[in-house]
Amino acid sequence: MRSREADLELFERVAAFARDGRFDCDVAAMWVEPDCNLPSGESLLRQLSFARAFCLEAFGAEPSIAWLPDTFGFARTLPTLLAHAGVRAFATTKLQWNDTTRFAHAQFRWRGPDGSEVLAAQLDSMDGDPSPDRVRRASARDEPLIVGHGDGGGGPTAAQLVQARKVGRWERPRGFFERLAARAAGLPVHDDELYLQYHRGVYTTHHDVKAQNAELERALARAEERAAWCVAIGVAAETVRRVREALREAWAVVLRNQFHDVLAGTSVAGVYDDVREEYERARALIGAAETTMSAALPRAAAARRSPALLPPVERDGAYVFENAAVRAVVTATGTIVELNAGGGPNAVAQANALALYRDRPKRWEAWNVDDGYQKSRRAGRPRAAHVTPEGALEIPFDLGSSRATMQISLAANDPFLRAGLAVDWRERRRLLRVENWLALRAETARFGVPHGTVERSLARDTPERRAQFEVPGQRFAVAFGSESGIAILALDTYGWSARSLPHGGVALGHSLLRSSTWPDPHADRGTASLAWAYAPLVSPSVGRLERIWERFANEPSVRLFEAQDDAVLVAACKPADDGDGAIVRVRECDGAARSARVRCAGRMRSVACADGLERPCGGEAKIDGESLVFEIGPYALRTFRVRF
């Protein structure tokens, strides 16, 4: 329910205070306080655009600070996303929860992979009394003291307000960041993710909500591109408006439920009853928009059908899958013992091994996975394998008290071997993972993050690196050796581990399900469907890998905009929020500046550069025949408004 509908009288009082400068909207740069590892890059940009639109409409103020005190870690690309939306300040307190090392900086410049920077503050705490000890710490760190009951929605009490007047003066967060900007040149630079050394279970807990969030993100991306097609071919403006409004309502549902304690799986059971109802509503809204567009769009350019599966050949007690791009040998237990691309070297020692682990964190059960769980490994127990009539290898598994069926398959033209698991999960305090040992010598692995990637060391030679025994990643994890590489593609699972092995090779694990008992005693239990895939690679191109993931995750479709360079990815295509043309967003994937050409299937009339909130911004772009032509920097995001 929207805040104004919940209590209209209170809302109007707050709005009046905001217009008079007595209620501060500066810190409301995001629609909710979202998780910043699991949502897509497009979701995080929409968090920013929804927040700005709401604050301007309701309060007449534009927020300027991403104030995320309690979010469970922050992706490598968040500075890029914030800067692309015009937000130049960021604050958290959460890194004070680190369980291994102390974060080095109270204030710093946080740099994204494209070179964008935001002013950042790692504050000591998000709430409390103005006690002498807290006052001393804030003074020593040269930061404001936050007073009140901030974690849980409360503000300062009357007694705290009286106390606060005795120790200092009130300051708006904007004032603090303006003072910080005056000495920005002397601030240290943090050029990496902000990894929280705690709460590592949140990448996996409550797979159901994570899966539905990812499904809706993909459905919205498809529907928005079809809506942009409507704009391009001149469908009636009123029809486009109705579609745009339905999709915006669906986005509001998705964004609201990306609140960090909801998407992370750490809310009480009743919250997820509400989430399921809300997601049904979002699906209905998208479905209604699709129905409207189907009546308006021509039937030409129908999507290609997925190719039939290539049945494996049984040989020496194993199963051989092979097409022009992939060759894999799989045992009757589902273990991959050979995997290569087009006759290249074998990239695995052993992969696709299901394992169960004891999962009893000392504190914060739904939030945490504790180091040491690895010592309790118990392999999944396969039963008799067989090949289905459709051509997939099917293996039933006993997983403790749970039953599961794995399917492994290869389609004729796919550059990956697909794996899926249908499971009736009945465990308590168990962690289900798929473990892989890669026959590669590599120093780093790369993981997908919102609108980009992060590279992490495979060494465990420092406390900080040892603390990263479980890390977040979305879409894929990939490691490259000297001659070949392998990527594991993921649909809606986000927890990973990666380390070098003592005698060479890489251990790359992926968490699938947990079964915590608090605060929701039934988290994850029930039926689940999981999907992942193995893509052997001969080129270290991230752009090529992103296209492979798109093929894995989505049905084929006819694209309105298509980049001609593998390193340039069309990240979003949608009707403009104000109804004036279509928005196309692109990113550079491989870390090199380049001249880009993006072909458009519609007849473009004009192009203008925009930021992440669809406002005009500097930069150049032009139309050359059927193509949009522009320069793009390493790992950069660019957004354009195209009129037809």
N, C-alpha and C positions, 0 to 999 in steps of 0.2 A: 504494500500500500504506500502511496506517495505520502510524504510527510504532511503536506497541506491538507490531504484528505483525512488523515488520522486525527488531527486537531487543528481545524482551520483558524480558530481564534488565536491559539498559541503561535501558529505559523505567521499570521499577520502581524503579531506583536514583534516577533523576531525579524521579519522583513522590514518593519518600520525602524527597528534598532539598526539594522544593517545599512539602510539608506541614510541614517543619521550618523554613521560611523561608530556606533556603540556595539555592534556585533561584527566580528572580523571574519570575512570570507577569504582572506588571503591564502589560508592554508587548504582551501577546498579545491585544489587543482585536479583531484580525481573524484569520480562519481561516488565510489566507496573507497575504503582502504583495502585495495585488492591484494591477493597474492601476486608476486612479481616474478615468479619462475614458471608457473603452469599456464597462464593465459597466453594466447597467441599475441604476436606483436600488434596485430590489428585490434585485438581486444583492448590492449593497453592504450593505444591511441584513441579508441572510442571512449575509454574511461576519462580521458582528458577532454575530449570534445563535448561529451555529455555534461561534464561538470561545468565547463565554461558557459555552455548555453543555459544551463539551469541557473547559475549564479547571476548571469546578466539579466535573465528574464525575471527572476524572483526577487533579487536583491539590488539590481543595478550596479553590481560590482564584478570585476574580473579577477579570478584567483590567480596567484602567481607562484605558489609554493607547493611542491609535492611533499606533504606532511604525512609520513608513513611510519609512526613510531613503533608499531607492533608487527609489521609484516615480516615474514620468515625468510629474509634474505632477498637479494636484489640482483637481477640479471645483468650480465655484462653490457647489454645494449640499452639499459634504461636511460643513461645520459643522452644517447642518440635520440631516443623516442621523446624524452622531455624537451630537448632543445628543438626538435622538429616541430613541436607544438608550442614553442615560445615560452616554455617554463624553464627558468634558469636557476631555481633554488630547490633544494631537497634536504629533508631532515628525517632522521630515524633515531631510535634509542636501542634498537633490537640487538645490535652487535655487542652491547654490554653483556648479553647473555652467553657469549662464547664460552665453551667449556674447556678450551685448550690454550689459546693465546689471547692476549688483549689486542683489540684493534688499535693501530698506531696513532690515529689522528682524531682530534676532537673536531677540527674544521679542516677542510681540504677542498681541492678542485677535483671533481670526479670526471674522468675523461672516458668517453665512449670509443669504440673501435674506429669510428670515422673521424676522430679528433674533436668532436663536439664536447663541450664541458658544461657542467653545472656546478654552482657553489653548493657545497654539501656540509652538513653538520651531523656528527654522531653525538647526540646529547646523552648526558649521563643517565637520565631517567625521565619517564613520561608523566609521573604524578607523585604526590606526597605533600607533607607539610613543609612550610618554610623553616625547618629545623636548623640549628646552628651547623650541624654536620653537612646537610645538603647545601646550605648557603656557602660554606667553605669550599666544597667540591665545585660548585658552579663558578665561584670566583677564580679558583685555580685553573679551571678549564676555559675561562673567558667566554662563558656561555650563559644564556638566560636560565633562570630557575623556573621550571614549570610547576605550578601549584594547583592542587585539586585532586580529584579522583578521575584520572583520565582514562584508565583501562576499565571500561564498563559503561561509559556514557555520562558519568557524573562530572560536575564542575567543582570549583572551590566552595567550601562551606563558609558560612558567615564568620566563624572563628578563624578560618584560614585567611580570609580577606583582612581581618583585623591584624593578624600576625604579619602578613606580607607587607603591610604599610610600614612596619617597623624596621624592615631589613632592606628596602629598596623601592624603586618606582616601577610601575607597570610599563611594559614595552610591547608594541606589536611585533610579531615575527618578521614582518617586512622591514622594520627598523633594524633588527639584528642583522638581517642579510644585507641591508644597505651598508651597514658598518663593515660587514665582512667583505663586501665588494670593494671597499676602499683600500683594503690591503690584500686583494686577491693575488697580486703578483708574487707576494711572499709566501703564499700558502703551498703546502706540499701537494703533489699530484698523485692521485690513485688511479692507475690505468689498468683496471681489472674489475671483475665482478665483486660484489659485496656478499661473500659466502658466509652464512650463519653457521657457526660451529656448534649447532644444537638443532633440535627439532627436525632431524633428518628423516623421520617417518612420514612427514606430511606430503612427500612426493608420491606416496603409495596408498595411504589410508583412504578408505571409502572410494574404491575404484569406480563405483556406480556413478557418483556425482562427477568425477573427473571424465568418465567416458561420455556422459550426456553433455557436459560442457563442450568437449571437443567435437562431438557430433553436431551440436548446434552451431559452433563456430564454422565448421565446414559447410553446413547447410546455408548459413547466412552468406558466406562468401559466394556460393553458387547462385543463390537467389539474387544477390546484389549485382552480380555480373549480368544475369538475365535482365534485371531492371535497367542496367546501363545499355544493354542492347535495345530495350524499349526506347530509351532516349535517342540512341543513334539512328533508329529507323523512323523516328517521328510518331510514335504511338501517342495518342491523345494525352495532353498534359494532365488532365484530371485523373486518368487511369494511372499514370506514373505517380501522381501525388498519393493516391490511395495505397499503391504498392509501397511507396517509400515510407508512409506512416505506419503500415503494418510491420514492416521490417524494423523500423525504429522501435516500435513497442517490443518486438521480440528481442532486440539488442538490449533494451532496458532490463528485461528479465535476466538475460545472460550476464550482463555486467553486475547487476545487484548480487547475484549468487556467486560471483568471483570474490566476494568479501573473504579476507584471508582465513578466517576460522571456518568458513563454509566450504569453499573449494578444497581447502587443505584436509578436510575430513575430521576436524576437531571440534565440531559442535555437538550438542545433545541430540538425541534421537528425533525429538519433535521437529527440529529444524529441517531434517531431511524429508519428513512428511510434507512440509510446505514446499521444499525444493522440488520434489517430484511433481506436485500439482503445478507449480510455476513452469517447469520445463514442458509439461503437457500443453500449457497455454502457449508457450513460445512456439512449439511445433505446430500448433493449430494456426497461429498467425502466419508462420512461414508457408504452411500449406495453402492458406487462403490467398496469399500473395502469388504463389506459384500458379494457382488455378486462374487467377485474374490474368497473369502474364501469358499462360498457355492459350487463352482465348485471343490475345492480342498479337502474339508473335507468329510469324510464318513457320511452317513445319519443316522447312528446308534445313539442312545441316543437322540432321539427327545424329545423336551420339553413336559412336561405334560400339558394337557389342564386344564384351570381353571375350578374348579368344578361348578356345577349349583348352583344357588341361592336357599336358603330355604325360601319360602314365609312366611310372618308373619301370625300368627293366630289372628284374631280380637276377642277381649275379653273386655267387659265392656267399649266400646268406645275407646279402645286403641289397639295397635298392639304389639304382643309378638314375638320377634325373639329369636330362641334358637338353639344351637348345643351343642356338647360335651364340648366346651370351653367357650362359651359366652351365657349369658341370658340377654336380654334387653327388657324393656317395653317402647314403644314410643307412645306418644299421637298423635292425628290427626293433631296437629300443628307442628309435627316434633321434639318436645321436648322429650328428654330421661329422664324418671323419675325413672328408675331402670336399673342398669347395674352391673353385677357381673361375676366372673369367676368360672365356675364349681360348682355352688351352694354356693359360698362364700358370705360374706356380701355385701350389696348394696354399691357401691362406689360413687353414685351421689345423690345429692338432686334434681338438675335440670341441664340438659346439652343440648347442641346443640341448643341454642336460638339465632337466628339472630337478630341483632340490628344495627340501624343506629345512627350516632353521627354527630353533627355539627363539622366541621374540618376547622377552620380558624386561622392558626398560625399567630402570630404577625409579624414574619419575616421568610424569606427563606421558602416559601410555600411548595415546593416539598420536602424540606429537613426535615421539622419539624412537629411534633405533640406536641401540647402544653398541659400541665397538666390542668385539668379542663374540657376537652372535655367530660369527663364521666358524667357530670351533664346534658347533652343534649340528653340522651338516648331516642330513639324511636324504639319500637319493630317492627320487620318485620310483615307484615299482611298476614297470611296464608289463602289460599282458600281451597276448598274441596280436601281432600286427597283420593288417591285410590291406589290399588295394581296393578302393571303392569303385563302383561302376563309372563314376565321373573321372577317375584317374588320380585320386589323391591317396597318399599313404596314410592310413588311420591306425593309431595306437591307443588303446585304452590304458589308463594309469590308475593305480591306487596311490593316493596322496594322504597318508594317515587315515583319518576317518572319512576323507573326501574321495569322490570319484571324478575322473576327468577323461576327456577324449581329445587327443592331439591329431591334427591333420597337417600334413606337409604336402605342398603341391608346387608345380611349376607350369606356367602358361607358356604358350609357344613363343611369344615375343617379349616376355617380361625379363628384365635384367636382374631379377632377384628370385630367391627361393622363399616362398611364403610359408609361415607356420601359424597355426591357430590352435587355441585351447578352449574347449567348452567344459566348464567345471561346475560341479555342485559343491561349494566350499563350506565345510562344516567344522573347520578347525577353530581352536581358541589359542590365541597367543602364539601363532605360527606365522612365519614369513615364507612365501613361495617365490622362488627366483628361477631364472634360466641362466645357467653359467656357461661361459665360452672361453676356451683357451686358444688364442690365435697364434699361428706360426709366423709371427712378424717381429722384427726388431724395430721398436719405435720408442721415442722419448716422450711423445705427447699423444693425447687423444682429443678429438674435437667433438663438441656436443652442440646440438641445436638449441637455441634460446630464442626469445621473442624477436622476430625480424632480424635474425643473425645467428652467429655461432660464438662459442667460447672455446679456447684451447687450454687444456689443463695438463700439467706434468704427470707422467706415470711413475715418477720416482716417489719414494716415501722417506726422503732424506732430511726433512725439516719437520718440526711440530705442526706447522700450518698444513703441509702436504699430508702428513699422517692423519690429521683431523678430517681430511676429505675422503673418508672411507665410504661415504654414500653421498652422491652429488645429484643435483637436478639436471635434467636435459629433456628437451622435447623434440620430436620428429626422428632423431637419429643420434647414434654415436658412431664415430669412425676413427680407425687407426690406419696409418700408412707405414709400410716398410720401404725398403729400397726399390723393390720391383712391383709390389702390389699392395692393395689395401682391402679392407673389408668394413662395410657399414652394417650396423644393425638398425633396421627401421622400426619405429614404434608408432602406434596409432594413438593411444591414450594412456600410456604408462610412462612414468617420469623419473623413477629412481634408478641410479646407475652406480656401479663401482668399476674402477679401472686402475690397474697397477702393472708394472713390469714384473716379470718372473725372474728368479735368481739366475737361471741358466738360459735366459733368452725367452722371448715370447711375451704375450700380453694376456692377462686375465681380465676379461670384460664381462661383468655381470649385470643383470637387469632385474629389478624387483617388480613382481606382478601383483601380488595380493598380500595383505596383512589380515590379522583377525584380533585387533585390540578389543578390550572389554570396557574401556572408560574413555570419554564420557558416554559414548553410545555402546551399550553392551552387545549390539548386533551388527556392528560395523563390518562390512564386507561379506558377511555370511549370506549364503544363498547362491543362486546361479549367476555366473559371469561368463562373458565371452571376451577373449583376449586375442590380439593379433600382433604379430611381428614378422620380420622378414630379414633375410641375409642377402646383401648385395656385394659380390666381389667386384673390385674396382681396379682399373689399370691407370687411372688418371686422378691426381689429387684435387680435382676441381670441385669446390663446394657447390658452385652453380649447377653443375651436372648432377650432383647428388640431390640437390633440392628438387630437380625435375624428376629424378627417380622416386623420391618420396611422394611427390604429387601423383605419380602414376600408381603408387602403392595405396594411397589414402583415398583417392577420388575416382569416380567414374569419368571416362573421357568426355570432353565437351568441346564445343566450338568456341574458341576464345575471341573476345572482341579486340583485345590487345595481346600481341605476342612478341617478345623480345627475340631478336635475331642472333644475339650473342648469349651463349650458355651462362656466362658470368653475370648477366643482368636478368633479374627475376621480376616479373609483374606480381607485386605483393598484394594488390587490391585493385578492384575495378567496381565502381558503384555510381549511382546517380548522385549528383551534388546535393548536399543537405538543403540548400536554398532553391533547388529546382533548376538551376542555371547550368545546364550541361552535365557532363560526367567527370568523375574524378578517377585518375589512374595513378597508382603509386608504385614505384619501382625501387629496387635496391641492388647494389653491387655486392656480389657474394665472395669474390676471390681476392680482394685486397689490392686492386690496382685501378688507378684512374683510367678512364677509357671514354671514347666517343661511342655513344649508344644509338641504336636505331630500334624503335619499337613499331612494328607494323600494326595498323588498325584496319579491321575489316569493315568499318563504317567510313563514310565520307566526311572527314574532318574539315571544319570551317575555320577554326582558330584554336590556339593553345595559349595558356597563361600559366606561369609558375605559381605554386601555392605552397603553404606550409601544411603541417599535419592536421590543422584545424580548418583547412580549406580557405585560408585567408591569403590574399595576394602577398607575394614575397619576391625578393630579388632572385636573379638567375635568368638564364636564357634557354629557350627551346624554340624549335621551328618545325613547320610541316614541310616535308619533302616528298611529294607524291602521296603514297599511301602510308608513309612512315613519320613518326614523331622522332625528331633528331635532337640530341642534347649531350652535354658532357656530364659525367658522374664521377665522383671521387671514390677512393677506396672505402669499401663498406658503407657507403653513403645511402641515405634514403632521399628520394626526390618525389614530389607530388605535383601533378599537373591537372588543370581544369581544361577539358576539351569540349568545345561546342561544335555541333553538327549542323 
